[in-house]
Amino acid sequence: MHELALPKTDKNPFLNQTQVLVYGTNIDTELKAQIVKNQLKQVVGITHLSVDIENWERVLRIECSIVTDPEMVLIKVKSMGFRCYEL
């Protein structure tokens, strides 16, 4: 039986891989968007985020490491009193 031997490193190989998370929300003003952005910046792995308040779904778009848990983002946004659902 052959096993794939991965090189041993101190770094997690998944940290450099990214994902894009897209959510519909009810974030409808720049002030609310800034509040959400400030809170989400604390989530590990998030590198960029934006809220499109002109889109009818008020799209929250997040670029992050694949180690970032999409469910944690949902919980965090909802805990601030906003609706949030995956698109």
Long-range contacts (C-beta under 8 A, 24 or more apart in sequence): 12-67, 14-65, 14-66, 14-67, 15-45, 15-65, 15-67, 16-65, 17-65, 17-66, 18-47, 18-63, 18-64, 18-65, 18-66, 19-63, 19-64, 19-65, 19-66, 19-68, 20-61, 20-62, 20-63, 20-64, 21-61, 21-62, 21-64, 21-68, 21-70, 21-73, 21-86, 22-59, 22-60, 22-61, 22-62, 22-86, 22-87, 23-59, 23-60, 23-61, 23-62, 23-73, 23-74, 23-77, 23-84, 23-85, 23-86, 23-87, 24-57, 24-58, 24-59, 24-60, 24-83, 24-84, 24-85, 24-86, 24-87, 25-51, 25-57, 25-58, 25-59, 25-60, 25-77, 25-82, 25-83, 25-84, 25-85, 26-58, 26-82, 26-83, 27-51, 27-53, 27-58, 27-60, 27-82, 28-53, 28-58, 29-53, 32-82, 35-80, 36-60, 36-77, 36-80, 36-82, 39-76, 39-80, 40-73, 40-76, 40-77, 43-68, 43-72, 43-73, 43-76, 44-68, 57-87, 59-87, 60-84
